[in-house]
Amino acid sequence: MTRPMKRHILHVITGLAVGGAENALYRLILAFRGSQYQHTVIALTPGGGMYARFAEAGIKLIVLDLRRSPLSHALQLVRLVRTLRPDIVQTWLYHADFLGGLAARIAGNRNVIWGIRTTDVDGGCARATSFIRQLCATLSRWVPHTIVCVAEAARRSHSLAGYDAARMVVVGNGFDLSLLTPHRSQRSSLRRQFGFAADDIVLGTLGRFNLDKDHANFVAAAGKLAARHERLRFLMVGKNLDADNADLMRWIAATGHAGRFVLLGERADVAVCLAAMDIFCLSSRTEAFPNAVGEAMAMGLPCVATDVGDVAVLMADTGVLVPKADPDALARGVTGLMVLGADYRAQLGQRARERIRAMFDMRHVRERFERIYENVIARGEF
């Protein structure tokens, strides 16, 4: 029996820092193992907290350094596309969409898939990023065959910003429940390590320190909650969420309850950190389709989250939605879950996990991308 021919997907991503796009790419490639698709990743910049995870998983990596030598490495990117002759060039994030898409077209490959991972096109991003996004909007009618948006909110906002809506499809993030399973021993160990008592309620958040994540909102809400709930503790996990962050430490000190906060910084054991929590909180002012909420739901945590991006689509009736940039509303949302008791929170968390299993399991995402790949290869041309 003839085995099906392997299809080669060449992914181009800005870098391998710990972030939503990088985690989504990592999970997608692992989900395709054993399939007819093989994957290679080109990172446009070196380093990053995800590099080791990609390498340890045996994912083929090629690392460029466009910051150090932009012209020579851009030309090398074109040469790589010509040499590797992938069936599809799939790009992730604005700079990779722009550079990877142009490199593919210059190399003669028209089978380009762009990836849009953000929602807020009016926010305060860097001027260079805003410029690249405007260029991408102009080029969106010529460079990509398909534009994959991580959220319906991302599709709407980028369509209004000038992207070609006719080329857009929406594929949300997916989650591997086999890697996101709460373990009582891990929960107990981490809680003991950081001085949480058995009857403490731990409110946690996960995500790098960034204005979009609005950690000031989380800390302000935590300060209000700490004054009313003696057994409440606060666990913050993510890059730069540590004692070296002067802004964060100043906000925490202002609550008058600094001793109730535990800052873990960037961690690789996300599932263990989530297992130590009782309630998960997303305080962001903007999101598309947040990995952190999906991971928390998969771990069986009840969530209180700001109503941004596609959070409402993700959580449905399994969590509490509150307005963004409103610490009082965030505090009320958490208080509501606390008042309803541990049994109710456990039931809500179980419903959240079942929703992830039914709607956002990685198998569904792989199937969606398989259909997109088949469509691009069937209708595209070199």
VENRANOR-V169368 format. One record per residue. N is the residue number from 1. RES is the residue in three letters. SS is DSSP state (H for helix, E for strand, L for the rest). Layout:
n	res	ss
N	RES	SS
N	RES	SS
This chain:
n	res	ss
1	MET	L
2	THR	L
3	ARG	L
4	PRO	L
5	MET	L
6	LYS	L
7	ARG	E
8	HIS	E
9	ILE	E
10	LEU	E
11	HIS	E
12	VAL	E
13	ILE	E
14	THR	L
15	GLY	L
16	LEU	L
17	ALA	L
18	VAL	L
19	GLY	L
20	GLY	H
21	ALA	H
22	GLU	H
23	ASN	H
24	ALA	H
25	LEU	H
26	TYR	H
27	ARG	H
28	LEU	H
29	ILE	H
30	LEU	H
31	ALA	H
32	PHE	L
33	ARG	L
34	GLY	L
35	SER	L
36	GLN	L
37	TYR	E
38	GLN	E
39	HIS	E
40	THR	E
41	VAL	E
42	ILE	E
43	ALA	E
44	LEU	L
45	THR	L
46	PRO	L
47	GLY	L
48	GLY	L
49	GLY	L
50	MET	L
51	TYR	H
52	ALA	H
53	ARG	H
54	PHE	H
55	ALA	H
56	GLU	H
57	ALA	L
58	GLY	L
59	ILE	L
60	LYS	E
61	LEU	E
62	ILE	E
63	VAL	E
64	LEU	L
65	ASP	L
66	LEU	L
67	ARG	L
68	ARG	L
69	SER	L
70	PRO	H
71	LEU	H
72	SER	H
73	HIS	H
74	ALA	H
75	LEU	H
76	GLN	H
77	LEU	H
78	VAL	H
79	ARG	H
80	LEU	H
81	VAL	H
82	ARG	H
83	THR	H
84	LEU	H
85	ARG	L
86	PRO	L
87	ASP	L
88	ILE	E
89	VAL	E
90	GLN	E
91	THR	E
92	TRP	E
93	LEU	L
94	TYR	H
95	HIS	H
96	ALA	H
97	ASP	H
98	PHE	H
99	LEU	H
100	GLY	H
101	GLY	H
102	LEU	H
103	ALA	H
104	ALA	H
105	ARG	H
106	ILE	H
107	ALA	L
108	GLY	L
109	ASN	L
110	ARG	L
111	ASN	L
112	VAL	E
113	ILE	E
114	TRP	E
115	GLY	E
116	ILE	E
117	ARG	L
118	THR	L
119	THR	L
120	ASP	L
121	VAL	L
122	ASP	L
123	GLY	L
124	GLY	L
125	CYS	L
126	ALA	L
127	ARG	H
128	ALA	H
129	THR	H
130	SER	H
131	PHE	H
132	ILE	H
133	ARG	H
134	GLN	H
135	LEU	H
136	CYS	H
137	ALA	H
138	THR	H
139	LEU	H
140	SER	L
141	ARG	L
142	TRP	L
143	VAL	L
144	PRO	L
145	HIS	L
146	THR	E
147	ILE	E
148	VAL	E
149	CYS	E
150	VAL	L
151	ALA	L
152	GLU	H
153	ALA	H
154	ALA	H
155	ARG	H
156	ARG	H
157	SER	H
158	HIS	H
159	SER	H
160	LEU	H
161	ALA	L
162	GLY	L
163	TYR	L
164	ASP	L
165	ALA	H
166	ALA	H
167	ARG	H
168	MET	E
169	VAL	E
170	VAL	E
171	VAL	L
172	GLY	L
173	ASN	L
174	GLY	L
175	PHE	E
176	ASP	L
177	LEU	H
178	SER	H
179	LEU	H
180	LEU	L
181	THR	L
182	PRO	L
183	HIS	L
184	ARG	H
185	SER	H
186	GLN	H
187	ARG	H
188	SER	H
189	SER	H
190	LEU	H
191	ARG	H
192	ARG	H
193	GLN	H
194	PHE	L
195	GLY	L
196	PHE	L
197	ALA	L
198	ALA	L
199	ASP	L
200	ASP	L
201	ILE	E
202	VAL	E
203	LEU	E
204	GLY	E
205	THR	E
206	LEU	E
207	GLY	L
208	ARG	L
209	PHE	L
210	ASN	L
211	LEU	H
212	ASP	H
213	LYS	H
214	ASP	L
215	HIS	H
216	ALA	H
217	ASN	H
218	PHE	H
219	VAL	H
220	ALA	H
221	ALA	H
222	ALA	H
223	GLY	H
224	LYS	H
225	LEU	H
226	ALA	H
227	ALA	H
228	ARG	H
229	HIS	L
230	GLU	L
231	ARG	L
232	LEU	E
233	ARG	E
234	PHE	E
235	LEU	E
236	MET	E
237	VAL	E
238	GLY	L
239	LYS	L
240	ASN	L
241	LEU	L
242	ASP	L
243	ALA	L
244	ASP	L
245	ASN	L
246	ALA	H
247	ASP	H
248	LEU	H
249	MET	H
250	ARG	H
251	TRP	H
252	ILE	H
253	ALA	H
254	ALA	H
255	THR	H
256	GLY	L
257	HIS	L
258	ALA	H
259	GLY	H
260	ARG	H
261	PHE	E
262	VAL	E
263	LEU	E
264	LEU	E
265	GLY	E
266	GLU	L
267	ARG	L
268	ALA	L
269	ASP	L
270	VAL	H
271	ALA	H
272	VAL	H
273	CYS	H
274	LEU	H
275	ALA	H
276	ALA	L
277	MET	L
278	ASP	L
279	ILE	E
280	PHE	E
281	CYS	E
282	LEU	E
283	SER	L
284	SER	L
285	ARG	L
286	THR	L
287	GLU	L
288	ALA	L
289	PHE	L
290	PRO	L
291	ASN	H
292	ALA	H
293	VAL	H
294	GLY	H
295	GLU	H
296	ALA	H
297	MET	H
298	ALA	H
299	MET	L
300	GLY	L
301	LEU	L
302	PRO	E
303	CYS	E
304	VAL	E
305	ALA	E
306	THR	E
307	ASP	L
308	VAL	L
309	GLY	L
310	ASP	L
311	VAL	H
312	ALA	H
313	VAL	H
314	LEU	H
315	MET	H
316	ALA	H
317	ASP	H
318	THR	H
319	GLY	L
320	VAL	E
321	LEU	E
322	VAL	E
323	PRO	L
324	LYS	L
325	ALA	L
326	ASP	L
327	PRO	H
328	ASP	H
329	ALA	H
330	LEU	H
331	ALA	H
332	ARG	H
333	GLY	H
334	VAL	H
335	THR	H
336	GLY	H
337	LEU	H
338	MET	H
339	VAL	H
340	LEU	H
341	GLY	L
342	ALA	H
343	ASP	H
344	TYR	H
345	ARG	H
346	ALA	H
347	GLN	H
348	LEU	H
349	GLY	H
350	GLN	H
351	ARG	H
352	ALA	H
353	ARG	H
354	GLU	H
355	ARG	H
356	ILE	H
357	ARG	H
358	ALA	H
359	MET	H
360	PHE	L
361	ASP	E
362	MET	H
363	ARG	H
364	HIS	H
365	VAL	H
366	ARG	H
367	GLU	H
368	ARG	H
369	PHE	H
370	GLU	H
371	ARG	H
372	ILE	H
373	TYR	H
374	GLU	H
375	ASN	H
376	VAL	H
377	ILE	H
378	ALA	H
379	ARG	H
380	GLY	L
381	GLU	L
382	PHE	L
